Amino acid sequence: MSLNPARRYAAIKPLDEALAWALALLLSISLVMVYSASIAYAEADAATQNRYFYLIRHIVFMTIGLSVAYIAFQVPTAFWQKYSGKLFLAALVLLVLVLIPGIGKVVNGSRRWINLFVLNLQPSEVMKFAVVLYAADYTVRKSHLLHSIKEGFLPMFAAMVVVAFLLLSEPDFGALMVVMSIAMGLLFLGGINMRIFSGLAVMAVGAIAVLIVTSPYRLKRVLGFMDPWDDPYGKGYQLSHSLIAIGRGEWFGVGLGGSIEKLFYLPEAHTDFIMAVIAEEFGVAGICVVIGLYAWIVRRAFHIGVESKKLERYYQALVAQGIGIWLGIQVFFNVGVNMGLLPTKGLTLPLMSFGGSAMLMNLIAVAVLLRVDYENRRIMRGYKV
């Protein structure tokens, strides 16, 4: 017996509950761990002298992010497709503005932030989201030309060269790696000619090697990553203390709040190296729980993409999978850096680390992912989106 319209509408759940619960658990863990990792810094800072300083700011960032994400969830994905090009251009403008003295804020030698008073906007985070939308739209529009170097590949390549130049001018090598991974991943999923893709991959590896060799500070990071104990008080300082934190945690950790490394030994304990603090306080078990939650979100993103493709919603399919690539590759880079598997890149842990711009854009991305899934289920039940 078929459901009447009212019952059919009620049967459509507005959220993927499993995905929403994974997100809620990550955000809950984030609140606890940012507070735990930042207490010492907040109390010692003469400007704050308040142990709750970073926790309060993190709650504010998260509240703003969830509010904007709620609005983003209401926006049909057709809107994002229609304005993806304009959003990409706006992100490019922000990358230019951040390089202008007086507008861009310099921290630790890098000009990556624009002060908006409520938060410091990081244009590279906006660009990650913009690239997902733009590359998905480009791939769909040019799907019949992706076998052609001139018409299918070069326009996107030119756009990525401009983005690369601006990101390297900050410099923000980590963000560049994420942006390029998103663009290449979506071109691959969109069916780009494998010869072109293989050539692009080889060129990318070569370009990365050149960038490392020709930049003293990047070369220093790579050498420090290869043997952090060779200079534990210099180029290997961050990684050596991250490894000490992970080693102290063993299987089940030293307990919440028991981390020693967060007491001014491990730099950026509440941002780039929050996973090391999680490992020290909750051990391998804690790492597995956090990585498992990320794995579930990435898996759902690709599954939602597959469902969209079955419904012939190719743009939405690539957007969902692009968000999965973004979150998955950034988690891989961050955890790899914390565990000494990759050189230090200055990337935060998505949905976990302290930081307003990253939290805002990550939550908007997940909201768009949830919207794609919601529209899929409406279509499967015979409703318009």
N, C-alpha and C positions, 0 to 999 in steps of 0.2 A: 504494500500500500504506500503510495507516494505521500510525502509530507506536504502540508499546505504551506503557502508562502511564509507565514509567520514562523512556523516551526522550522522551515528550511533555513531562514535567516538566523534563527537562534542557534542552529546547529553549527554555524560558521564561527569558530573561535577567532577572536581578533589577533591572537598571538600564538606562535609556536611555543607551547608551554615548556617543553624540554630545553629549547634554546633560551627562553626567558629565564628559566631557573639557573642555567649555567652562567648566564650573565649576572644574575643577582648574587650568586655565590662568589664569583670573581670580584665583584664590587665590594662585597662584604669583607672578603679577605684583604682587599686593597685598603679599606679603612683601617683595619686592625694593624696591618703591616707597615703602612705609612706612618701611623702613630708610633709604633714600636721602634721603627728605624730612625725616626727624626727627633725623639725626645731629647737626646743629648745635645744635638745641634741647636734645637730651639731654646733650650735653657741657657746654653753658653753664649748665644748670639746677643750682643749688647743691645741691638736694635729691637729685640723681641722679649727675651728673658721670660718666655712663656712656653711651657712644655707642650701646650695645646696649639701653638701657632700654626704648624704645618697641618695638623689634623683639621683645624677649623677652616683653613684655606682649601684643603682637599674636599671637605664637605661642601663648601661653597661652589668649587669647580664642578663637583659631581652633580649638585643640584641644578646648576645652570645647564650642564650637559644633558641631564635627563629631561629638563624642561624643553630644551631645543630639540632633543631627540623625539619627544612626544609630538612636537609640531611637524618634524620631518616625516614621522610615520603617517601623518594625515595627507601628505603630498603624494599624488599619484606618480608612479615611476615614469609615465609619459612626460611629465613636467621636467624631470631630471634629464631625460633624453633630449628634449627640445632645447634646453638651455645648457647642455653639457659644454658646448663650445665656448659660450660666454663665461661660464664658471671657470673653465681652463684659462681663458684670457685674464680673468680677474685674479686668479692665483698667480699668474705670471707677473701681473702688475705689483702684487704684494711682494714677490721675490725681488723685484727691482727696487721697490720702496725701502725694503729692509737694508739695502746696501747704501742708502743715502745717509750721510752723517747728520745727526740730529733727529732722524726718524728711527733708524735701526739702533737697537740697544746692544752694546758689546758686553759679553760675559765670557770670561776665560779666553779672551783673544778671538772669539767668534762673534760675528754680527748676524744673529739669527732671530731676534725678537723685535716686535713693535709694541711699545708700551701703550696699552689701552686703559690704563688705570685700574680697571677691575681685574684684568689679567694681562700677561705679556703674550701677545699673539705670535705664534711661530708659523710663518707662511709655508714652511716646508710641510707642515701637517695638513694645511689646507690643500696643498698641491697633491699629496697622496690621495686624498678623496677625489679631487678634480681629475686626476689621471685615470682613476677607476672609471668614472663616468664618461670621460672623453675617449679613452681607448676603447671602451665597450661600444660606444656610438660609432667611432671611426671604423672599427672592425666590421660592424654590421653593415654600414654604408658602403664599405669598400670590399665586401666579401667576394664579389665577382672579379676583383682586381688584385687579390692578395698573392697571385702567382707572378705578378709583374713588379719588378724592382722599381721602375720609374713611377708608375701610377699607384701602386699599392703600398710599397715600403718606404720610399724616400720622403713623402710628406710627414709620416709619423717619425721617421728618423730625424728629420730636420727639427721637428718640434721638441724631441727629446734632447737634441744637442743644445738647444737654447736653454732648456730646463737644467741640463747638466752644467752648463757654463755658469748659470746664476747660482746653483747650489754649491758649486765648487768655489765661487767667489766669497761665500760666507765665512769659512767653508763648512759644508755639512756633507761629508762623504757617506755617512750612514744613511741619511735620507735619500741620497742619490741612488744607493744600492737598492733601497726598497722601491723607489719610483721606477727604476729600470726593470726590476723583477716583475712589477705589476704589468708594465707595458709589454714586456716580452712574453709573459705568461698569457696575457689576453690575446696577443697576436697568434700564439701557438694554439690556444684553444679555439680561436676563430678560423683556423685552417690555413695559416700562411704556408707558402711553399717551403718544404723542408730544406731545400738547398739555401734559400734566402735566410731561413731561421738559423741553420748551422753556421752560415757565414757571419751572421750577426753575433752569434754566441762566441765565435772565435775572436771577432773584432772586440767584443766587450771584455773578454779575458785579457787580450793584449792591451786595451786601453787602461784597464785597472792596474796591470803590471807597470805600465809607463807612469801612471799617476803616483804609484807608490814609490818607484825608484827616483822620480824627479822631485819629490816632496820630502824634505828632511823630517818633518814631524810625522808624516805617515810611515816613512821608513823606520823611524824610531819606534813607533807603535808595533810594527810587524816584528822587529828584532826583539822587542820586549816580550811579545807574545810567544815567540819561539823558545825563549829561555828566560822566564821572569826572575829566576833565582840568580841569574848572572849579575843583575843590578837591582836587588829587591828594594833599595831606597831611592831608586831613580826611575828609569823607564819601565821597570817591572813592578812598581809599587802597587798599583791598583790590582793587577791580576794576582800577585802573590798573596795579598790580603783577602781577595775573593776566594782563592783556593784554600786558605787557612780557615775561613768561615765555613766553607762547604765541608772540609775535613773534620772540623769540630762537631758538625751536626751529626755525623755518622748516619745511622739508620732512622732514628726517631727524634733527633735534635736535643738541644739542651733546655728546651721549654720556652714558651712565649715570654719575651722580655729578657731572656738570658744571654743574648748575643753580646760578645765582647768586642767583636770587630766593628760594630756600629758606634762604638765609643771613640770616635775620632780617628780610628785606624783605617777604616774603609771609606774612601771618598765616594760621594754621591750615593750613600747607603739607601736613601729613600727615593732615588730616581733610577739611574742606570743600573745600580747593583742591588736592587731590592731582592732579586732572586737569591743572592748570596746570603742575605739576612734570613730569608725564608728557609734556606737550606740549613743554616746554623741553628735556628730555633725549632725547626720541625723535621730536619733530616731528609733522607731520601724519600720517606713517606710523604712529606709535605710537597716536595718537588713533583712527585708522581701525581698527586691530587691536582696541583695547579696546571701541570702540563696536560693532564687528562681532560680538564675543563676546556682548555684551549683547543685540544684535539677534537672535542665534541663540537665546538662552535665552528671550526673549520670544516669538519665533516658535514655538518648541517648546511653550511654555506654551499658546498659543492652539490649536496643532494637537492637543495632548493634550485640550484642552477640546472640540474638535470631535469627536474620537474618542469621548469620554465621552458626548456628546450623541447620537451614532449608536447607542450602546448603551443609551440612555434612562437614563443616570446623570446627571441634570440638576444635582444638587448638586455632584457631582465636576467637572462641566464648568465650572460657575461658579467653583468654588474655583481650578481651574487657570488660568482666564482672569483671575480676580481677582489671583492672584499675578503673572501677566504684566503686568497694569495697574500694580500696585504697583511692581515693579522698573522697568518701562519709564518710568513717569511720574517716578519719583525720579531715574533717570539723566538724563532730559530736563531736569528742573529743575536738577540739579547741573551738568551740562555747559553748560546755558544760562547759569547764573550765572557760571561760569568764563570763558565767552567773551563776556560782556557782553550777552547776548541777553535776560536776565531779571534783575530786582533780586535782591540778596543775600537768601537765605532761611535759611541755616544748616542745610542738608541735606547729609548725607554721601553719598558715592558707594557704592551697595550692593556688598557683597562685596569692597570695595577699600579704603575709608578705615579709618583707625585708630578703634576704638571697640568696646567689648565688647558692649553691648546690641544695637547695629545688626547686628554680625556674627552674634551668636547667633540673632536672630530671622530674619535673611535666610537663614541656613543651615537653620533649621527649616522655613521656607517652601519652600525648594527641595526639602527632604526630602519634604514633603507632596506637592509636585508630582510627584516621582519615584514616590511611592506610588500616586498616581492613575493614572499611566501603567502601573505594574506590575499594578495590579488590572485595568485595561482589557485587558491582554494575557492575563492569566489567564482572564478571562471569555471572550475570543475563542477560547481554546483549550479551553473547556468546563469550567474549574475554578471552584470557589466561592472567594470572597474572605473 
